[in-house]
Amino acid sequence: MPSISELLQTTALDKVDAKVLLANLIEKHLGWPKSSLISRDRDSLPQALVDDWLDLEKKRLLGHPVAYLTGKKEFFNIELTVGPGVLIPRPETELLVELVIDFLDLANGCQISAPKVLDLGTGSGAIGLAIAKNIPRALVTCVDISTGALAIAKRNAELLDLKTVQFHQGSWFDGVTDKFDVIVSNPPYIPRGDQHLSMGDLRFEPSSALTDNQDGLSAYRQIFQQAQTHLNAGGLILVEHGYDQSEAVCQLLTDCKFVDIKAHLDLAGIKRAASAKLG
């Protein structure tokens, strides 16, 4: 039977991808930690593991996302179950969690003991659950139109032992009656026909989580127009957007009479998020 070293030497996969897939398989089949990729790289592997490896290798060479093949993805400081029914959480989206935490840390000085947070279009639950994990006093509600996505988000909440997070099925604010201190969203913002939709991992992710099939801004119009009636005084609205959409998104916030509008840079120095408060 081949060893880890032999599989890595002979695969046509990117070595980083190959190591992630192999680390997942040795944990699943043998209970070995990731460090075994080095410490036990010459040990013979069982046939069942090798068969699974060949299947994953084939799928990855066809372009299937690594996160879908392993069924999990790290985000902020939590691990999430993911699958074809949800968007794969990206590192740049962690900016939204950081900004919410910063805002609520400041708000705590204003005696908001149990801040209410609404995560619109939650998908796997990445944003809302990361906030709940890092700010235990927060009361988080996660909304998604997809029942399949909500099932994954609920499972993630169970795995993370987050018992106070609530879930609601609907389109944006449909059926939402509460008011919140923070409304956060990473809505579909890729315009219809954009070439990126036919590239890389995006080919396999749910199109409804990627594109509005319009100009890429329709979700923001809907969210901003309704958000004012769902924000508490001094509350924050925060959204992720595309690399070239900052000016347009900030203008939409202005048109909806929000104030204290700010653009936020991701780690690459790209304007990736916009925030505002009620006027």
Secondary structure as UniProt FT lines:
FT   HELIX           4..10
FT   HELIX           15..30
FT   TURN            34..35
FT   HELIX           36..39
FT   TURN            40..42
FT   HELIX           47..61
FT   TURN            62..63
FT   HELIX           66..70
FT   STRAND          72..75
FT   TURN            76..77
FT   STRAND          78..81
FT   TURN            84..85
FT   HELIX           91..93
FT   HELIX           94..108
FT   TURN            109..111
FT   STRAND          116..120
FT   TURN            123..125
FT   HELIX           126..134
FT   TURN            136..137
FT   STRAND          139..144
FT   HELIX           147..159
FT   TURN            160..161
FT   STRAND          166..169
FT   TURN            172..175
FT   STRAND          180..185
FT   TURN            192..193
FT   HELIX           195..198
FT   HELIX           200..203
FT   HELIX           207..209
FT   HELIX           218..227
FT   HELIX           228..230
FT   STRAND          231..240
FT   TURN            243..244
FT   HELIX           246..255
FT   TURN            256..257
FT   STRAND          259..265
FT   TURN            267..268
FT   STRAND          271..277
//
